[in-house]
Amino acid sequence: MEAATASDDKGFEDYQLAPRIPADDDPLEWWKANQTRFPTLFPMAKSFLGCPATTAELERVFSKAGKLHDDQRKSVLDVTLEQQLMAAFNWKC
């Protein structure tokens, strides 16, 4: 992973000062129009905003949690179960 630079910090500060888009505007379109203005932030925004809205992944997480927390493993701490789920899914789109 590359270290953040002063220009990255400046880009983030510029983004924070930018006017907010109206709630009914498409944020992906805004990022597409402003990708040259925020070249460091654009890939992150595209990655997070481009994730499809679906419950399928959530259902998989609950199913996996049920398997990890079955009758034989009920003594497993919640923190351990959370760590196992994070490792199993790695939260990528």
N, C-alpha and C positions, 0 to 999 in steps of 0.2 A: 504494500500500500504506500502510495506516495505521500510525502509530508505536505501539509498545507502551506501555501505561500502567501505573501502579503497581498498579491493581486486576488487570491481566493477570498481573503478576508474583506478586501474592498468590494468584490463582487457580491458577497453576502450582505454587506452593509448597504450597498446600492439597492439590492433586492428588498431589504427591509424598509427602505425609504420610498420605494416605488408605490404608486397609488394602487389600492386594492381593486380587483376587478369585480363587477357586479355578480351577485350570486347566481344569476341565470346565464352568465357567460360560460363558455367551455374553457376550463383551465388548460387543457392540452393545446388548444388553438392559441391561447395566450403565450404559452411556453414556446410553441413553434415559431410564433412571430418574434419572440424575444430571445431566441437561442443564441444569437451572436452577442447580445448584450450581457447574457449570463452563461457563458460557455461551460463553466464548472458546475453550476447548479442544474443546467438543462438535462444532462443524462440522469441525474437522480430524480428529477421531477418526472421525466418520461418513464422511468422504471416504476415509481410508486403510483403515479396517476394512471398509467397504462394497464394496471392490474384489473382484470375483469371482475365485475361485481357478481359474486356467486356464493352460495352457501356450501357448495360441494367440498371445498377445502376445510371449512369449519366442521362439516359432518365427518370428514376423515380424521380430524384431530380428536373429536369426541369419541369416535370408534377406537382409535389408537389408545386414548386415555383409559377407556374401559378395559382394554386388553392389558395395559400396563398396571392397572389398579384392580386386578381380579382378586378372588378370595384368598389366594396364596400370598398376595403382596399387599394386603391391606395395611400392614405395618409400615409401608414405605412413607416417608415424610412427603408432605405436599411440595416442598422445595425440590426434592429429588425427582418427583413426578414431573414437575414443571421443567426441570433441566433435561429429563429424558425426552419430553415432547419437543423442546426446542432443538435438541440434537437430532431427533427423528425427522423433523420437518424443515428446519433451517429457514423457514419463513420466506421462501423465494417464490416469485410469481412464475 
